[in-house]
């Protein structure tokens, strides 16, 4: 049985207990931008239930043009007003740099990506950079953003403070 077959079987079991649809607008009026890392179970670690928040995930949890697009829809159409950033320790993007990653992809595929992977060394500093990008976006109704770093060894979040 493939992993996808297992997931589809698990969904059939879950659907038997499915409590029903929720409002399309997040109940807690919050959007979470997080890394795609499989060690971060966002819903239980943040005390969220289905329907509470929008969750936007990508490699590194970095603020890209598409993340801003999603946050803009989230705020303008669906009523969110707060943003929580969740980066984490031992991130895969800390193990490379933009040029090395592009070289790796080009060597494997013959094509160099037209986008930067947005690698970083310091998770706290990258959270601060992400917060800065959200504050500078002209498309968002609310720039209420807070950032954190999840420790994959302890399960604890540490809030990242912006100095100044």
C-alpha positions in Angstrom: 0.0 0.0 0.0 1.4 3.4 -1.0 1.6 6.3 1.5 -1.1 8.1 -0.5 -3.4 5.0 -0.3 -2.9 5.1 3.5 -3.8 8.7 3.6 -7.0 8.1 1.5 -7.9 5.3 3.9 -7.3 7.5 6.9 -9.5 10.2 5.3 -12.4 7.7 4.9 -12.2 6.9 8.6 -11.9 10.5 9.6 -14.9 11.5 7.4 -17.1 9.1 9.5 -16.4 11.3 12.5 -16.5 14.6 10.5 -18.3 17.2 12.5 -19.5 19.2 9.5 -18.5 22.2 7.6 -17.4 25.5 9.2 -17.8 29.1 8.1 -15.3 30.0 5.4 -14.1 33.0 7.5 -11.6 31.9 10.2 -13.4 32.0 13.6 -10.3 33.5 15.3 -9.6 36.1 12.6 -6.0 35.0 12.4 -3.6 33.7 9.6 -0.6 31.6 10.4 2.4 31.6 8.1 4.7 28.7 8.8 7.3 26.4 7.4 6.1 23.2 5.7 8.3 21.1 8.1 6.5 17.9 9.0 7.7 18.2 12.7 5.4 21.1 13.3 1.8 20.0 14.1 0.4 23.5 13.9 -3.2 22.9 15.0 -2.5 21.1 18.3 0.6 23.2 19.1 -1.3 26.5 18.7 -4.5 25.3 20.2 -6.4 25.6 16.9 -9.5 23.7 15.7 -10.7 23.3 12.2 -12.2 26.6 11.0 -10.1 28.8 13.5 -7.3 30.1 11.2 -5.9 30.3 7.8 -2.7 28.4 7.5 -0.2 29.2 4.8 2.9 27.0 4.6 6.0 27.0 2.4 9.7 26.0 2.7 11.0 28.2 5.5 7.8 30.0 6.1 9.2 32.9 4.2 7.2 35.9 3.0 7.0 35.6 -0.8 4.8 37.3 -3.3 2.4 34.4 -3.1 2.2 34.6 0.7 1.3 38.3 0.5 -1.3 37.3 -2.1 -2.8 34.8 0.2 -2.7 37.1 3.2 -4.4 39.8 1.1 -7.3 37.5 0.2 -7.4 36.4 3.9 -7.8 39.9 5.1 -9.8 41.6 2.4 -12.3 38.8 1.6 -12.3 36.6 4.7 -11.8 39.0 7.6 -8.5 38.0 9.3 -6.7 40.8 11.1 -3.7 39.1 12.9 -0.8 37.2 11.5 1.4 34.8 13.4 4.7 33.7 11.8 6.1 30.3 12.9 9.7 29.4 11.9 11.6 26.6 13.6 14.9 25.3 14.8 16.9 22.9 12.5 15.2 24.2 9.4 16.4 22.6 6.1 16.9 26.1 4.6 19.6 26.7 7.2 21.6 23.9 5.6 22.1 25.6 2.2 22.4 29.0 0.6 20.6 30.4 -2.5 23.5 29.8 -4.9 24.3 26.3 -3.7 20.6 25.3 -3.9 20.3 26.7 -7.4 23.4 24.9 -8.5 22.0 21.6 -7.0 18.7 22.0 -8.9 20.5 22.9 -12.1 22.9 20.0 -11.9 20.0 17.6 -11.3 17.5 19.0 -13.8 19.5 21.1 -16.3 17.4 24.1 -15.4 18.3 26.9 -12.9 15.3 28.0 -10.8 14.2 31.6 -11.6 13.4 32.2 -7.9 15.5 32.3 -4.9 15.0 29.6 -2.3 15.5 32.3 0.4 17.9 30.3 2.6 18.9 31.8 5.9 21.3 31.0 8.8 19.5 32.6 11.8 15.8 31.7 12.3 15.1 34.7 14.6 16.6 37.1 12.1 14.6 35.6 9.3 11.4 36.0 11.4 12.3 39.7 11.8 12.9 40.0 8.0 9.5 38.4 7.4 7.8 40.8 9.8 9.4 43.7 8.1 8.1 42.5 4.7 4.6 42.2 6.1 4.8 45.7 7.6 5.9 47.1 4.3 3.2 45.5 2.2 0.8 48.1 0.8 -2.0 45.5 0.2 -2.8 44.4 3.7 -5.5 45.9 5.8 -3.8 45.0 9.1 -0.1 44.8 9.7 -0.6 43.2 13.1 2.1 40.5 13.0 4.0 38.6 15.6 6.7 36.1 15.0 8.0 33.0 16.7 10.4 30.1 16.5 9.3 26.6 17.3 11.9 24.4 19.0 11.6 21.0 17.3 13.4 19.3 20.3 11.1 20.7 23.0 7.8 21.7 21.3 8.0 25.2 22.7 7.5 28.5 20.8 9.7 31.5 21.5 8.4 34.8 20.5 10.8 36.9 18.4 11.0 40.5 19.5 11.7 43.3 17.0 14.1 45.8 18.5 13.7 49.4 17.9 
